[in-house]
Amino acid sequence: WRNYEEFKEAFLNLKLPDDDMDRARRNIALLKTQIIMENNPNARENFQYVMQRQYQETFNQGTVPSYQILNPLAWIKFFEAIKRGDFKKKK
């Protein structure tokens, strides 16, 4: 802005998201972009990563994400690891 009046006009005309979900989505999108730029400085890798994430989000849209806590096979492996002593402190 060149002067205070332009800033004031832009600030007063600023449209903020009405609900928490819109704000959260924008914040998450910003964080994703920052993470991508920090981890993938190469333009080609960045493009491929973004396209893959968009494909995954589109493919998974409307489905319930699978969590391993609800997976009975994961629980069996967890209890077997406890019986073997995998989580004991080693001296």
PyMOL Python script that loads the backbone (N, CA, C, O; Angstrom):
from pymol import cmd

cmd.read_pdbstr("""\
ATOM      1  N   TRP A   1       0.832  -1.173   0.000  1.00  0.00           N
ATOM      2  CA  TRP A   1       0.000   0.000   0.000  1.00  0.00           C
ATOM      3  C   TRP A   1       0.875   1.234   0.000  1.00  0.00           C
ATOM      4  O   TRP A   1       1.897   1.307   0.683  1.00  0.00           O
ATOM      5  N   ARG A   2       0.450   2.182  -0.772  1.00  0.00           N
ATOM      6  CA  ARG A   2       1.247   3.397  -0.896  1.00  0.00           C
ATOM      7  C   ARG A   2       1.018   4.377   0.241  1.00  0.00           C
ATOM      8  O   ARG A   2       1.907   5.153   0.594  1.00  0.00           O
ATOM      9  N   ASN A   3      -0.173   4.338   0.810  1.00  0.00           N
ATOM     10  CA  ASN A   3      -0.433   5.253   1.911  1.00  0.00           C
ATOM     11  C   ASN A   3      -1.425   4.619   2.884  1.00  0.00           C
ATOM     12  O   ASN A   3      -1.922   3.515   2.662  1.00  0.00           O
ATOM     13  N   TYR A   4      -1.694   5.337   3.954  1.00  0.00           N
ATOM     14  CA  TYR A   4      -2.562   4.827   5.010  1.00  0.00           C
ATOM     15  C   TYR A   4      -3.983   4.589   4.516  1.00  0.00           C
ATOM     16  O   TYR A   4      -4.627   3.627   4.934  1.00  0.00           O
ATOM     17  N   GLU A   5      -4.474   5.441   3.644  1.00  0.00           N
ATOM     18  CA  GLU A   5      -5.846   5.312   3.143  1.00  0.00           C
ATOM     19  C   GLU A   5      -6.026   4.011   2.343  1.00  0.00           C
ATOM     20  O   GLU A   5      -7.043   3.332   2.481  1.00  0.00           O
ATOM     21  N   GLU A   6      -5.043   3.673   1.513  1.00  0.00           N
ATOM     22  CA  GLU A   6      -5.124   2.419   0.756  1.00  0.00           C
ATOM     23  C   GLU A   6      -5.106   1.221   1.693  1.00  0.00           C
ATOM     24  O   GLU A   6      -5.855   0.263   1.506  1.00  0.00           O
ATOM     25  N   PHE A   7      -4.249   1.283   2.699  1.00  0.00           N
ATOM     26  CA  PHE A   7      -4.199   0.208   3.681  1.00  0.00           C
ATOM     27  C   PHE A   7      -5.526   0.083   4.414  1.00  0.00           C
ATOM     28  O   PHE A   7      -6.040  -1.020   4.598  1.00  0.00           O
ATOM     29  N   LYS A   8      -6.080   1.222   4.834  1.00  0.00           N
ATOM     30  CA  LYS A   8      -7.334   1.221   5.576  1.00  0.00           C
ATOM     31  C   LYS A   8      -8.460   0.632   4.719  1.00  0.00           C
ATOM     32  O   LYS A   8      -9.261  -0.163   5.210  1.00  0.00           O
ATOM     33  N   GLU A   9      -8.521   1.014   3.460  1.00  0.00           N
ATOM     34  CA  GLU A   9      -9.550   0.499   2.553  1.00  0.00           C
ATOM     35  C   GLU A   9      -9.385  -1.004   2.351  1.00  0.00           C
ATOM     36  O   GLU A   9     -10.367  -1.745   2.388  1.00  0.00           O
ATOM     37  N   ALA A  10      -8.166  -1.453   2.140  1.00  0.00           N
ATOM     38  CA  ALA A  10      -7.918  -2.886   1.944  1.00  0.00           C
ATOM     39  C   ALA A  10      -8.256  -3.662   3.213  1.00  0.00           C
ATOM     40  O   ALA A  10      -8.834  -4.746   3.144  1.00  0.00           O
ATOM     41  N   PHE A  11      -7.901  -3.116   4.354  1.00  0.00           N
ATOM     42  CA  PHE A  11      -8.166  -3.793   5.620  1.00  0.00           C
ATOM     43  C   PHE A  11      -9.664  -3.888   5.897  1.00  0.00           C
ATOM     44  O   PHE A  11     -10.149  -4.926   6.346  1.00  0.00           O
ATOM     45  N   LEU A  12     -10.385  -2.826   5.635  1.00  0.00           N
ATOM     46  CA  LEU A  12     -11.827  -2.836   5.883  1.00  0.00           C
ATOM     47  C   LEU A  12     -12.575  -3.727   4.896  1.00  0.00           C
ATOM     48  O   LEU A  12     -13.638  -4.251   5.231  1.00  0.00           O
ATOM     49  N   ASN A  13     -12.049  -3.909   3.700  1.00  0.00           N
ATOM     50  CA  ASN A  13     -12.689  -4.772   2.706  1.00  0.00           C
ATOM     51  C   ASN A  13     -12.222  -6.216   2.783  1.00  0.00           C
ATOM     52  O   ASN A  13     -12.643  -7.056   1.988  1.00  0.00           O
ATOM     53  N   LEU A  14     -11.350  -6.501   3.742  1.00  0.00           N
ATOM     54  CA  LEU A  14     -10.839  -7.858   3.906  1.00  0.00           C
ATOM     55  C   LEU A  14     -11.966  -8.790   4.319  1.00  0.00           C
ATOM     56  O   LEU A  14     -12.698  -8.511   5.268  1.00  0.00           O
ATOM     57  N   LYS A  15     -12.101  -9.897   3.603  1.00  0.00           N
ATOM     58  CA  LYS A  15     -13.149 -10.866   3.918  1.00  0.00           C
ATOM     59  C   LYS A  15     -12.521 -12.053   4.620  1.00  0.00           C
ATOM     60  O   LYS A  15     -11.750 -12.808   4.029  1.00  0.00           O
ATOM     61  N   LEU A  16     -12.858 -12.205   5.879  1.00  0.00           N
ATOM     62  CA  LEU A  16     -12.350 -13.309   6.677  1.00  0.00           C
ATOM     63  C   LEU A  16     -13.327 -14.475   6.612  1.00  0.00           C
ATOM     64  O   LEU A  16     -14.526 -14.269   6.423  1.00  0.00           O
ATOM     65  N   PRO A  17     -12.822 -15.706   6.767  1.00  0.00           N
ATOM     66  CA  PRO A  17     -13.723 -16.861   6.777  1.00  0.00           C
ATOM     67  C   PRO A  17     -14.708 -16.740   7.936  1.00  0.00           C
ATOM     68  O   PRO A  17     -14.368 -16.262   9.018  1.00  0.00           O
ATOM     69  N   ASP A  18     -15.927 -17.183   7.682  1.00  0.00           N
ATOM     70  CA  ASP A  18     -16.975 -17.052   8.687  1.00  0.00           C
ATOM     71  C   ASP A  18     -16.894 -18.116   9.776  1.00  0.00           C
ATOM     72  O   ASP A  18     -17.229 -17.846  10.929  1.00  0.00           O
ATOM     73  N   ASP A  19     -16.457 -19.313   9.425  1.00  0.00           N
ATOM     74  CA  ASP A  19     -16.494 -20.368  10.425  1.00  0.00           C
ATOM     75  C   ASP A  19     -15.097 -20.937  10.678  1.00  0.00           C
ATOM     76  O   ASP A  19     -14.154 -20.668   9.933  1.00  0.00           O
ATOM     77  N   ASP A  20     -14.989 -21.715  11.726  1.00  0.00           N
ATOM     78  CA  ASP A  20     -13.714 -22.282  12.137  1.00  0.00           C
ATOM     79  C   ASP A  20     -13.153 -23.254  11.106  1.00  0.00           C
ATOM     80  O   ASP A  20     -11.937 -23.334  10.932  1.00  0.00           O
ATOM     81  N   MET A  21     -14.016 -23.990  10.425  1.00  0.00           N
ATOM     82  CA  MET A  21     -13.551 -24.970   9.445  1.00  0.00           C
ATOM     83  C   MET A  21     -12.825 -24.293   8.283  1.00  0.00           C
ATOM     84  O   MET A  21     -11.782 -24.777   7.844  1.00  0.00           O
ATOM     85  N   ASP A  22     -13.357 -23.188   7.784  1.00  0.00           N
ATOM     86  CA  ASP A  22     -12.693 -22.467   6.693  1.00  0.00           C
ATOM     87  C   ASP A  22     -11.321 -21.953   7.128  1.00  0.00           C
ATOM     88  O   ASP A  22     -10.345 -22.052   6.385  1.00  0.00           O
ATOM     89  N   ARG A  23     -11.261 -21.407   8.330  1.00  0.00           N
ATOM     90  CA  ARG A  23      -9.980 -20.920   8.848  1.00  0.00           C
ATOM     91  C   ARG A  23      -8.994 -22.070   9.016  1.00  0.00           C
ATOM     92  O   ARG A  23      -7.816 -21.934   8.687  1.00  0.00           O
ATOM     93  N   ALA A  24      -9.474 -23.200   9.526  1.00  0.00           N
ATOM     94  CA  ALA A  24      -8.599 -24.362   9.707  1.00  0.00           C
ATOM     95  C   ALA A  24      -8.084 -24.866   8.365  1.00  0.00           C
ATOM     96  O   ALA A  24      -6.904 -25.191   8.238  1.00  0.00           O
ATOM     97  N   ARG A  25      -8.961 -24.933   7.362  1.00  0.00           N
ATOM     98  CA  ARG A  25      -8.546 -25.397   6.033  1.00  0.00           C
ATOM     99  C   ARG A  25      -7.470 -24.482   5.446  1.00  0.00           C
ATOM    100  O   ARG A  25      -6.489 -24.959   4.875  1.00  0.00           O
ATOM    101  N   ARG A  26      -7.652 -23.180   5.585  1.00  0.00           N
ATOM    102  CA  ARG A  26      -6.660 -22.244   5.055  1.00  0.00           C
ATOM    103  C   ARG A  26      -5.331 -22.370   5.795  1.00  0.00           C
ATOM    104  O   ARG A  26      -4.266 -22.330   5.179  1.00  0.00           O
ATOM    105  N   ASN A  27      -5.397 -22.523   7.123  1.00  0.00           N
ATOM    106  CA  ASN A  27      -4.171 -22.676   7.901  1.00  0.00           C
ATOM    107  C   ASN A  27      -3.448 -23.966   7.532  1.00  0.00           C
ATOM    108  O   ASN A  27      -2.224 -23.981   7.406  1.00  0.00           O
ATOM    109  N   ILE A  28      -4.203 -25.044   7.360  1.00  0.00           N
ATOM    110  CA  ILE A  28      -3.598 -26.323   6.993  1.00  0.00           C
ATOM    111  C   ILE A  28      -2.977 -26.225   5.607  1.00  0.00           C
ATOM    112  O   ILE A  28      -1.876 -26.731   5.386  1.00  0.00           O
ATOM    113  N   ALA A  29      -3.661 -25.589   4.684  1.00  0.00           N
ATOM    114  CA  ALA A  29      -3.105 -25.427   3.338  1.00  0.00           C
ATOM    115  C   ALA A  29      -1.801 -24.630   3.395  1.00  0.00           C
ATOM    116  O   ALA A  29      -0.844 -24.957   2.693  1.00  0.00           O
ATOM    117  N   LEU A  30      -1.760 -23.604   4.212  1.00  0.00           N
ATOM    118  CA  LEU A  30      -0.540 -22.812   4.363  1.00  0.00           C
ATOM    119  C   LEU A  30       0.583 -23.647   4.963  1.00  0.00           C
ATOM    120  O   LEU A  30       1.723 -23.583   4.502  1.00  0.00           O
ATOM    121  N   LEU A  31       0.265 -24.427   5.986  1.00  0.00           N
ATOM    122  CA  LEU A  31       1.277 -25.280   6.604  1.00  0.00           C
ATOM    123  C   LEU A  31       1.783 -26.338   5.628  1.00  0.00           C
ATOM    124  O   LEU A  31       2.981 -26.619   5.585  1.00  0.00           O
ATOM    125  N   LYS A  32       0.878 -26.925   4.844  1.00  0.00           N
ATOM    126  CA  LYS A  32       1.290 -27.910   3.847  1.00  0.00           C
ATOM    127  C   LYS A  32       2.266 -27.285   2.853  1.00  0.00           C
ATOM    128  O   LYS A  32       3.283 -27.884   2.505  1.00  0.00           O
ATOM    129  N   THR A  33       1.946 -26.087   2.408  1.00  0.00           N
ATOM    130  CA  THR A  33       2.808 -25.402   1.451  1.00  0.00           C
ATOM    131  C   THR A  33       4.179 -25.128   2.065  1.00  0.00           C
ATOM    132  O   THR A  33       5.202 -25.313   1.406  1.00  0.00           O
ATOM    133  N   GLN A  34       4.206 -24.693   3.312  1.00  0.00           N
ATOM    134  CA  GLN A  34       5.476 -24.421   3.973  1.00  0.00           C
ATOM    135  C   GLN A  34       6.300 -25.693   4.130  1.00  0.00           C
ATOM    136  O   GLN A  34       7.510 -25.677   3.906  1.00  0.00           O
ATOM    137  N   ILE A  35       5.666 -26.781   4.507  1.00  0.00           N
ATOM    138  CA  ILE A  35       6.372 -28.053   4.674  1.00  0.00           C
ATOM    139  C   ILE A  35       6.921 -28.528   3.345  1.00  0.00           C
ATOM    140  O   ILE A  35       8.061 -28.989   3.266  1.00  0.00           O
ATOM    141  N   ILE A  36       6.122 -28.419   2.310  1.00  0.00           N
ATOM    142  CA  ILE A  36       6.563 -28.848   0.980  1.00  0.00           C
ATOM    143  C   ILE A  36       7.773 -28.031   0.544  1.00  0.00           C
ATOM    144  O   ILE A  36       8.745 -28.588   0.032  1.00  0.00           O
ATOM    145  N   MET A  37       7.723 -26.731   0.740  1.00  0.00           N
ATOM    146  CA  MET A  37       8.820 -25.879   0.298  1.00  0.00           C
ATOM    147  C   MET A  37      10.098 -26.138   1.107  1.00  0.00           C
ATOM    148  O   MET A  37      11.202 -26.022   0.575  1.00  0.00           O
ATOM    149  N   GLU A  38       9.948 -26.486   2.381  1.00  0.00           N
ATOM    150  CA  GLU A  38      11.124 -26.768   3.198  1.00  0.00           C
ATOM    151  C   GLU A  38      11.735 -28.117   2.844  1.00  0.00           C
ATOM    152  O   GLU A  38      12.957 -28.261   2.833  1.00  0.00           O
ATOM    153  N   ASN A  39      10.895 -29.102   2.556  1.00  0.00           N
ATOM    154  CA  ASN A  39      11.383 -30.457   2.328  1.00  0.00           C
ATOM    155  C   ASN A  39      11.688 -30.751   0.865  1.00  0.00           C
ATOM    156  O   ASN A  39      12.504 -31.629   0.582  1.00  0.00           O
ATOM    157  N   ASN A  40      11.076 -30.064  -0.051  1.00  0.00           N
ATOM    158  CA  ASN A  40      11.258 -30.326  -1.467  1.00  0.00           C
ATOM    159  C   ASN A  40      11.600 -29.046  -2.225  1.00  0.00           C
ATOM    160  O   ASN A  40      10.734 -28.464  -2.879  1.00  0.00           O
ATOM    161  N   PRO A  41      12.834 -28.609  -2.144  1.00  0.00           N
ATOM    162  CA  PRO A  41      13.172 -27.374  -2.846  1.00  0.00           C
ATOM    163  C   PRO A  41      13.183 -27.531  -4.360  1.00  0.00           C
ATOM    164  O   PRO A  41      13.104 -26.538  -5.084  1.00  0.00           O
ATOM    165  N   ASN A  42      13.282 -28.775  -4.853  1.00  0.00           N
ATOM    166  CA  ASN A  42      13.295 -29.038  -6.279  1.00  0.00           C
ATOM    167  C   ASN A  42      11.884 -28.855  -6.842  1.00  0.00           C
ATOM    168  O   ASN A  42      10.930 -29.428  -6.316  1.00  0.00           O
ATOM    169  N   ALA A  43      11.748 -28.073  -7.889  1.00  0.00           N
ATOM    170  CA  ALA A  43      10.427 -27.766  -8.450  1.00  0.00           C
ATOM    171  C   ALA A  43       9.730 -29.018  -8.965  1.00  0.00           C
ATOM    172  O   ALA A  43       8.524 -29.177  -8.775  1.00  0.00           O
ATOM    173  N   ARG A  44      10.464 -29.898  -9.608  1.00  0.00           N
ATOM    174  CA  ARG A  44       9.857 -31.121 -10.146  1.00  0.00           C
ATOM    175  C   ARG A  44       9.346 -32.017  -9.022  1.00  0.00           C
ATOM    176  O   ARG A  44       8.221 -32.512  -9.085  1.00  0.00           O
ATOM    177  N   GLU A  45      10.166 -32.227  -7.997  1.00  0.00           N
ATOM    178  CA  GLU A  45       9.744 -33.048  -6.862  1.00  0.00           C
ATOM    179  C   GLU A  45       8.545 -32.423  -6.156  1.00  0.00           C
ATOM    180  O   GLU A  45       7.620 -33.123  -5.745  1.00  0.00           O
ATOM    181  N   ASN A  46       8.572 -31.103  -6.021  1.00  0.00           N
ATOM    182  CA  ASN A  46       7.467 -30.402  -5.386  1.00  0.00           C
ATOM    183  C   ASN A  46       6.170 -30.602  -6.174  1.00  0.00           C
ATOM    184  O   ASN A  46       5.123 -30.879  -5.590  1.00  0.00           O
ATOM    185  N   PHE A  47       6.242 -30.463  -7.479  1.00  0.00           N
ATOM    186  CA  PHE A  47       5.065 -30.654  -8.320  1.00  0.00           C
ATOM    187  C   PHE A  47       4.537 -32.076  -8.203  1.00  0.00           C
ATOM    188  O   PHE A  47       3.332 -32.286  -8.060  1.00  0.00           O
ATOM    189  N   GLN A  48       5.437 -33.054  -8.262  1.00  0.00           N
ATOM    190  CA  GLN A  48       5.009 -34.454  -8.158  1.00  0.00           C
ATOM    191  C   GLN A  48       4.374 -34.736  -6.803  1.00  0.00           C
ATOM    192  O   GLN A  48       3.379 -35.457  -6.721  1.00  0.00           O
ATOM    193  N   TYR A  49       4.941 -34.172  -5.740  1.00  0.00           N
ATOM    194  CA  TYR A  49       4.389 -34.375  -4.409  1.00  0.00           C
ATOM    195  C   TYR A  49       2.990 -33.771  -4.292  1.00  0.00           C
ATOM    196  O   TYR A  49       2.077 -34.405  -3.762  1.00  0.00           O
ATOM    197  N   VAL A  50       2.827 -32.561  -4.783  1.00  0.00           N
ATOM    198  CA  VAL A  50       1.522 -31.894  -4.707  1.00  0.00           C
ATOM    199  C   VAL A  50       0.479 -32.663  -5.522  1.00  0.00           C
ATOM    200  O   VAL A  50      -0.651 -32.845  -5.070  1.00  0.00           O
ATOM    201  N   MET A  51       0.854 -33.111  -6.710  1.00  0.00           N
ATOM    202  CA  MET A  51      -0.084 -33.874  -7.541  1.00  0.00           C
ATOM    203  C   MET A  51      -0.461 -35.193  -6.872  1.00  0.00           C
ATOM    204  O   MET A  51      -1.623 -35.599  -6.916  1.00  0.00           O
ATOM    205  N   GLN A  52       0.499 -35.857  -6.261  1.00  0.00           N
ATOM    206  CA  GLN A  52       0.217 -37.116  -5.562  1.00  0.00           C
ATOM    207  C   GLN A  52      -0.722 -36.880  -4.388  1.00  0.00           C
ATOM    208  O   GLN A  52      -1.655 -37.655  -4.177  1.00  0.00           O
ATOM    209  N   ARG A  53      -0.486 -35.818  -3.621  1.00  0.00           N
ATOM    210  CA  ARG A  53      -1.364 -35.509  -2.473  1.00  0.00           C
ATOM    211  C   ARG A  53      -2.775 -35.171  -2.953  1.00  0.00           C
ATOM    212  O   ARG A  53      -3.754 -35.608  -2.347  1.00  0.00           O
ATOM    213  N   GLN A  54      -2.887 -34.405  -4.026  1.00  0.00           N
ATOM    214  CA  GLN A  54      -4.215 -34.074  -4.543  1.00  0.00           C
ATOM    215  C   GLN A  54      -4.933 -35.325  -5.024  1.00  0.00           C
ATOM    216  O   GLN A  54      -6.136 -35.472  -4.808  1.00  0.00           O
ATOM    217  N   TYR A  55      -4.204 -36.232  -5.675  1.00  0.00           N
ATOM    218  CA  TYR A  55      -4.805 -37.485  -6.129  1.00  0.00           C
ATOM    219  C   TYR A  55      -5.283 -38.294  -4.934  1.00  0.00           C
ATOM    220  O   TYR A  55      -6.395 -38.822  -4.943  1.00  0.00           O
ATOM    221  N   GLN A  56      -4.445 -38.395  -3.902  1.00  0.00           N
ATOM    222  CA  GLN A  56      -4.829 -39.162  -2.723  1.00  0.00           C
ATOM    223  C   GLN A  56      -6.043 -38.547  -2.029  1.00  0.00           C
ATOM    224  O   GLN A  56      -6.944 -39.266  -1.598  1.00  0.00           O
ATOM    225  N   GLU A  57      -6.066 -37.227  -1.921  1.00  0.00           N
ATOM    226  CA  GLU A  57      -7.195 -36.561  -1.281  1.00  0.00           C
ATOM    227  C   GLU A  57      -8.476 -36.770  -2.081  1.00  0.00           C
ATOM    228  O   GLU A  57      -9.542 -36.974  -1.500  1.00  0.00           O
ATOM    229  N   THR A  58      -8.381 -36.723  -3.402  1.00  0.00           N
ATOM    230  CA  THR A  58      -9.547 -36.952  -4.253  1.00  0.00           C
ATOM    231  C   THR A  58      -9.994 -38.403  -4.165  1.00  0.00           C
ATOM    232  O   THR A  58     -11.189 -38.688  -4.088  1.00  0.00           O
ATOM    233  N   PHE A  59      -9.036 -39.315  -4.175  1.00  0.00           N
ATOM    234  CA  PHE A  59      -9.355 -40.744  -4.115  1.00  0.00           C
ATOM    235  C   PHE A  59     -10.015 -41.100  -2.790  1.00  0.00           C
ATOM    236  O   PHE A  59     -10.939 -41.913  -2.756  1.00  0.00           O
ATOM    237  N   ASN A  60      -9.550 -40.502  -1.704  1.00  0.00           N
ATOM    238  CA  ASN A  60     -10.054 -40.812  -0.374  1.00  0.00           C
ATOM    239  C   ASN A  60     -11.249 -39.958   0.037  1.00  0.00           C
ATOM    240  O   ASN A  60     -11.773 -40.118   1.139  1.00  0.00           O
ATOM    241  N   GLN A  61     -11.675 -39.069  -0.821  1.00  0.00           N
ATOM    242  CA  GLN A  61     -12.765 -38.161  -0.473  1.00  0.00           C
ATOM    243  C   GLN A  61     -14.044 -38.949  -0.210  1.00  0.00           C
ATOM    244  O   GLN A  61     -14.451 -39.780  -1.022  1.00  0.00           O
ATOM    245  N   GLY A  62     -14.658 -38.685   0.904  1.00  0.00           N
ATOM    246  CA  GLY A  62     -15.909 -39.337   1.250  1.00  0.00           C
ATOM    247  C   GLY A  62     -15.736 -40.669   1.950  1.00  0.00           C
ATOM    248  O   GLY A  62     -16.725 -41.313   2.300  1.00  0.00           O
ATOM    249  N   THR A  63     -14.495 -41.098   2.163  1.00  0.00           N
ATOM    250  CA  THR A  63     -14.277 -42.357   2.869  1.00  0.00           C
ATOM    251  C   THR A  63     -13.810 -42.075   4.278  1.00  0.00           C
ATOM    252  O   THR A  63     -13.324 -40.987   4.588  1.00  0.00           O
ATOM    253  N   VAL A  64     -13.965 -43.065   5.116  1.00  0.00           N
ATOM    254  CA  VAL A  64     -13.505 -42.949   6.487  1.00  0.00           C
ATOM    255  C   VAL A  64     -12.041 -43.374   6.519  1.00  0.00           C
ATOM    256  O   VAL A  64     -11.713 -44.456   6.031  1.00  0.00           O
ATOM    257  N   PRO A  65     -11.154 -42.556   7.077  1.00  0.00           N
ATOM    258  CA  PRO A  65      -9.748 -42.945   7.126  1.00  0.00           C
ATOM    259  C   PRO A  65      -9.554 -44.178   8.001  1.00  0.00           C
ATOM    260  O   PRO A  65     -10.217 -44.342   9.026  1.00  0.00           O
ATOM    261  N   SER A  66      -8.647 -45.027   7.583  1.00  0.00           N
ATOM    262  CA  SER A  66      -8.406 -46.244   8.361  1.00  0.00           C
ATOM    263  C   SER A  66      -7.369 -45.958   9.430  1.00  0.00           C
ATOM    264  O   SER A  66      -6.285 -45.450   9.141  1.00  0.00           O
ATOM    265  N   TYR A  67      -7.700 -46.278  10.634  1.00  0.00           N
ATOM    266  CA  TYR A  67      -6.799 -46.096  11.761  1.00  0.00           C
ATOM    267  C   TYR A  67      -6.389 -47.471  12.265  1.00  0.00           C
ATOM    268  O   TYR A  67      -7.220 -48.373  12.375  1.00  0.00           O
ATOM    269  N   GLN A  68      -5.119 -47.628  12.568  1.00  0.00           N
ATOM    270  CA  GLN A  68      -4.618 -48.921  13.012  1.00  0.00           C
ATOM    271  C   GLN A  68      -5.156 -49.298  14.385  1.00  0.00           C
ATOM    272  O   GLN A  68      -5.132 -50.472  14.753  1.00  0.00           O
ATOM    273  N   ILE A  69      -5.638 -48.330  15.144  1.00  0.00           N
ATOM    274  CA  ILE A  69      -6.165 -48.657  16.463  1.00  0.00           C
ATOM    275  C   ILE A  69      -7.434 -49.509  16.348  1.00  0.00           C
ATOM    276  O   ILE A  69      -7.798 -50.212  17.291  1.00  0.00           O
ATOM    277  N   LEU A  70      -8.096 -49.446  15.210  1.00  0.00           N
ATOM    278  CA  LEU A  70      -9.303 -50.240  14.997  1.00  0.00           C
ATOM    279  C   LEU A  70      -9.013 -51.536  14.245  1.00  0.00           C
ATOM    280  O   LEU A  70      -9.937 -52.298  13.961  1.00  0.00           O
ATOM    281  N   ASN A  71      -7.769 -51.795  13.923  1.00  0.00           N
ATOM    282  CA  ASN A  71      -7.381 -52.962  13.157  1.00  0.00           C
ATOM    283  C   ASN A  71      -7.081 -54.122  14.110  1.00  0.00           C
ATOM    284  O   ASN A  71      -6.129 -54.037  14.886  1.00  0.00           O
ATOM    285  N   PRO A  72      -7.878 -55.218  14.072  1.00  0.00           N
ATOM    286  CA  PRO A  72      -7.650 -56.331  14.997  1.00  0.00           C
ATOM    287  C   PRO A  72      -6.297 -57.024  14.769  1.00  0.00           C
ATOM    288  O   PRO A  72      -5.701 -57.532  15.719  1.00  0.00           O
ATOM    289  N   LEU A  73      -5.814 -57.048  13.536  1.00  0.00           N
ATOM    290  CA  LEU A  73      -4.519 -57.671  13.279  1.00  0.00           C
ATOM    291  C   LEU A  73      -3.378 -56.869  13.906  1.00  0.00           C
ATOM    292  O   LEU A  73      -2.395 -57.436  14.383  1.00  0.00           O
ATOM    293  N   ALA A  74      -3.523 -55.554  13.896  1.00  0.00           N
ATOM    294  CA  ALA A  74      -2.508 -54.706  14.538  1.00  0.00           C
ATOM    295  C   ALA A  74      -2.502 -54.943  16.045  1.00  0.00           C
ATOM    296  O   ALA A  74      -1.439 -54.932  16.666  1.00  0.00           O
ATOM    297  N   TRP A  75      -3.672 -55.156  16.640  1.00  0.00           N
ATOM    298  CA  TRP A  75      -3.747 -55.444  18.070  1.00  0.00           C
ATOM    299  C   TRP A  75      -3.079 -56.775  18.395  1.00  0.00           C
ATOM    300  O   TRP A  75      -2.388 -56.892  19.407  1.00  0.00           O
ATOM    301  N   ILE A  76      -3.282 -57.777  17.543  1.00  0.00           N
ATOM    302  CA  ILE A  76      -2.637 -59.083  17.761  1.00  0.00           C
ATOM    303  C   ILE A  76      -1.121 -58.923  17.749  1.00  0.00           C
ATOM    304  O   ILE A  76      -0.429 -59.458  18.616  1.00  0.00           O
ATOM    305  N   LYS A  77      -0.609 -58.190  16.770  1.00  0.00           N
ATOM    306  CA  LYS A  77       0.838 -57.966  16.695  1.00  0.00           C
ATOM    307  C   LYS A  77       1.340 -57.200  17.915  1.00  0.00           C
ATOM    308  O   LYS A  77       2.431 -57.466  18.419  1.00  0.00           O
ATOM    309  N   PHE A  78       0.534 -56.245  18.385  1.00  0.00           N
ATOM    310  CA  PHE A  78       0.906 -55.459  19.558  1.00  0.00           C
ATOM    311  C   PHE A  78       1.018 -56.346  20.791  1.00  0.00           C
ATOM    312  O   PHE A  78       1.997 -56.249  21.531  1.00  0.00           O
ATOM    313  N   PHE A  79       0.030 -57.213  21.025  1.00  0.00           N
ATOM    314  CA  PHE A  79       0.058 -58.091  22.194  1.00  0.00           C
ATOM    315  C   PHE A  79       1.181 -59.124  22.094  1.00  0.00           C
ATOM    316  O   PHE A  79       1.780 -59.488  23.107  1.00  0.00           O
ATOM    317  N   GLU A  80       1.466 -59.594  20.893  1.00  0.00           N
ATOM    318  CA  GLU A  80       2.597 -60.512  20.715  1.00  0.00           C
ATOM    319  C   GLU A  80       3.912 -59.817  21.051  1.00  0.00           C
ATOM    320  O   GLU A  80       4.798 -60.417  21.659  1.00  0.00           O
ATOM    321  N   ALA A  81       4.036 -58.559  20.657  1.00  0.00           N
ATOM    322  CA  ALA A  81       5.249 -57.798  20.974  1.00  0.00           C
ATOM    323  C   ALA A  81       5.381 -57.597  22.477  1.00  0.00           C
ATOM    324  O   ALA A  81       6.492 -57.647  23.004  1.00  0.00           O
ATOM    325  N   ILE A  82       4.281 -57.372  23.175  1.00  0.00           N
ATOM    326  CA  ILE A  82       4.319 -57.233  24.635  1.00  0.00           C
ATOM    327  C   ILE A  82       4.774 -58.547  25.261  1.00  0.00           C
ATOM    328  O   ILE A  82       5.619 -58.549  26.157  1.00  0.00           O
ATOM    329  N   LYS A  83       4.215 -59.671  24.791  1.00  0.00           N
ATOM    330  CA  LYS A  83       4.605 -60.983  25.333  1.00  0.00           C
ATOM    331  C   LYS A  83       6.082 -61.274  25.095  1.00  0.00           C
ATOM    332  O   LYS A  83       6.742 -61.875  25.943  1.00  0.00           O
ATOM    333  N   ARG A  84       6.602 -60.853  23.950  1.00  0.00           N
ATOM    334  CA  ARG A  84       8.019 -61.057  23.646  1.00  0.00           C
ATOM    335  C   ARG A  84       8.909 -60.132  24.466  1.00  0.00           C
ATOM    336  O   ARG A  84      10.101 -60.398  24.622  1.00  0.00           O
ATOM    337  N   GLY A  85       8.346 -59.051  24.987  1.00  0.00           N
ATOM    338  CA  GLY A  85       9.129 -58.104  25.775  1.00  0.00           C
ATOM    339  C   GLY A  85       9.790 -57.032  24.930  1.00  0.00           C
ATOM    340  O   GLY A  85      10.813 -56.475  25.328  1.00  0.00           O
ATOM    341  N   ASP A  86       9.223 -56.736  23.775  1.00  0.00           N
ATOM    342  CA  ASP A  86       9.805 -55.736  22.881  1.00  0.00           C
ATOM    343  C   ASP A  86       9.833 -54.331  23.490  1.00  0.00           C
ATOM    344  O   ASP A  86      10.656 -53.506  23.093  1.00  0.00           O
ATOM    345  N   PHE A  87       8.954 -54.053  24.436  1.00  0.00           N
ATOM    346  CA  PHE A  87       8.836 -52.703  24.977  1.00  0.00           C
ATOM    347  C   PHE A  87       9.528 -52.534  26.340  1.00  0.00           C
ATOM    348  O   PHE A  87       9.426 -51.478  26.964  1.00  0.00           O
ATOM    349  N   LYS A  88      10.227 -53.572  26.792  1.00  0.00           N
ATOM    350  CA  LYS A  88      10.934 -53.467  28.081  1.00  0.00           C
ATOM    351  C   LYS A  88      12.203 -52.657  27.902  1.00  0.00           C
ATOM    352  O   LYS A  88      12.826 -52.667  26.840  1.00  0.00           O
ATOM    353  N   LYS A  89      12.564 -51.967  28.947  1.00  0.00           N
ATOM    354  CA  LYS A  89      13.812 -51.202  28.908  1.00  0.00           C
ATOM    355  C   LYS A  89      14.980 -52.167  28.941  1.00  0.00           C
ATOM    356  O   LYS A  89      15.006 -53.114  29.727  1.00  0.00           O
ATOM    357  N   LYS A  90      15.933 -51.912  28.085  1.00  0.00           N
ATOM    358  CA  LYS A  90      17.130 -52.756  28.030  1.00  0.00           C
ATOM    359  C   LYS A  90      18.247 -52.085  28.792  1.00  0.00           C
ATOM    360  O   LYS A  90      18.499 -50.891  28.627  1.00  0.00           O
ATOM    361  N   LYS A  91      18.908 -52.851  29.618  1.00  0.00           N
ATOM    362  CA  LYS A  91      19.972 -52.290  30.454  1.00  0.00           C
ATOM    363  C   LYS A  91      21.317 -52.583  29.873  1.00  0.00           C
ATOM    364  O   LYS A  91      22.334 -52.188  30.442  1.00  0.00           O
TER     365      LYS A  91
END
""", "prot")
cmd.dss("prot")
cmd.show_as("cartoon", "prot")
cmd.util.cbc("prot")
cmd.orient("prot")
